[in-house]
Amino acid sequence: MPKKQSQSLESKRGFVGRKPGEALAKWLNQPDLNPKAAEELLMNAQVVYRWTAEYPTLHSLNAARKQQKLPPAFWDSYQELNDALANFAFAPQIDLHQLEDGKRVNWTLIAENNRITIPTVQVRWLVQLIEQGAILKIRRCKQCTSWFFAHFSHQEFCKTSCRIKHFAGSEEFKEKRCKYMRKYYKLQKTKNVK
């Protein structure tokens, strides 16, 4: 009997949410776009997901609500996220740039109350990240503030060069470097090196 192919979009060896996460981060980093609306959706979704991950069942969430363990920011973000998603209406738009899926006509989400437009592809990526539990993996780099997809939970920088630059500016690093250079200079001066 032939083996049934997997229906998942992500490979078994890959990171959960990698494709939509990297695509969303790339789109958020484009300077010619104004992704403020998408950033707000992302931030609200991250706040809601952070707390719903801590209280994964409806029972535990209701218990936390009754004990007032949930901060007001959770409820504000929850309300703003649902209000923003409820206000969107679909509108076709001709896009001159080729999209990721190769379509020229793009259905855009338009919020009727304040005319915010977000391409549906980006909202779809955001929803996929929420469904896959990877919404918290979209982060801003501590050094250059660009968006990136974190492959690991402890990752705080988009590139190695940003990580090195950040730590090179710390007082601890400067002190260690100063000590090392004094020692190195003394060795060079006495010519006790090979």
N, C-alpha and C positions, 0 to 999 in steps of 0.2 A: 504494500500500500504506500503511495507517495506521501512524503512528509508535507504537512500543511505549512504554508509560509506564514510568517508573523505579520500581523496587521498593524503593529506599532510603527510610528514614524521614526522613533528614536532607535538607534542600534543598541543591542544589549551591552556593548562595551562602552558606549558613549555616556556622557553626563545627561542626567534628566533635564529636559528643557533647554538643551544647548542650542538647537537650531532656532527656535523662536526667540530665545534669549539673546543670542548674538545678533540676530537680525534686528531686534528691537533696539539694542544698544547702538548698533551702527546707525540706525535711523535717527535716534535721539541725538547723536553726535554731529549730525549734518548741520553746518552753520547757516546755510541758506534757508532752512526751514524754521518755523517757530513752533516747536513741539511743547509749548507750555501746557496745553490742554491734556496731552498724552502724559506729560510729567505729573500733572495733578492726579490723573487717574491712577498712574503707577504708584505714587506716594500713598494715596488713599487705600489702594488695594494692598499695599505692603503693610500698612498699619492694621487693617482688618485681618489680613492673613496671619500676621505675627500673633495676634491674640486668639484667633480661632485655632491656630496650631497648638497653643498652650491649653486650650479647652476644646478638644476635638469633637465632643458630642454635644447635642442640644441640651441634654440634662446637665452636664458640667458647665456649659455656658450660662444656662439659667441660674444655676447655683452661684456662679461667680457674680452674676448680675445682682442677685438678691443680697449677697454679702458685700456688694459694692467694690469688688476687686477689679472691675473693668474701668479704666480711666475715661473721662469725658472725651478724650481724643479718639477713642475707639468708636464711640457712638457718632461723633461728628463725621469721622471718615466714612463710616458705614452709610450714614445718611447721604453724604455728598457723592459717594460712589454710586449708590443706587439712583439718586436723582439725576446724575450725569448720564448714566446708562439708559434711564427711562426717557430722557428728553431727546435722545438721538433719533433722527429719521434718516432713511437712506435716500441718497440722491446720486444719479449717475454723473460722472465727470470724465471728460477726455483727458488722459494724462499723456503728455508728450514723452516723458521718461519711461523707459521700459521698467515695469515693476518686476518684483522677484519671481512671480509666476508667469511673466511674459504677456500679461494682458494690457491692452492699450486703454480700454474703457474700465474705469475703476468706480466702484460704488463707494461713495464717501458718506461718512456719518456726519450729520449736521445737527447741532443742538439748536432748536428753534428759538429758545429764549435769548441767547447771546451770540448766535451765529458762529459757534466754534466748529471748525471742520477738522476731522481726523480721518485719514484713509482707513477703510475697514480692515485692511491687512494688519495694521498696527494694533487695532483693538482685538483682532483675532489672536495675534501673538500674545497680547496681554492676558486674554482669557485662557489660552493654552498654558501659559506659565502658572496661572492660578490653579487650573485643573491638575497640572502635573506636580504642584507643590513646590515650584521653583521660582516663585515671584520674588522671594527675598534674595535671590542670586543676582538680580540686576542691581548694581551698585554704582556709586560715584567713586572715582579714584581719589584718595586722600591728597595726592600731590597735584595732579593736573586737572582734577574735577571732571574728567570725561567719563561717560557711562561705559560700563563693561559687564560681561557675564562672568560671575565668579564660579570657577570650577570647584573650589574648595571653600568650606565654611569660614576658614580663617583668612581668606584672601581679601586684602584691602586696597591693592594697587593693580592698575590695568597692565602694566609692563614691569619688567625687572628694572629698567632704567628709572622708573618713577619710584620704586621701592628703595633703590640705592640712593637716589637724590634726597628722598625724605629722611632716611637715616643718617646720611652724611651731614645734614643740617642740625642734628641733635647735639646737645652739649656733651653727652657721654661719648659719642663718636669723635667729636673734636678733641676731647681730652685724651682719648686713647691714641689718636693720630699724632697729637703733639708729643706724647711720651715716646711713641715709636720713632718719630723723626729726630728727636733729641738723641736717642740711642743710636740711630743710624748715622747721624752726623758725627758723633764721637768715634764710631768705628771707622768711618771714612777718613777722619782727620788723623787718627793714629795709624792708618794704613794696615790694620790687622785683618783685612779681608782678602780673599783670593781673587 
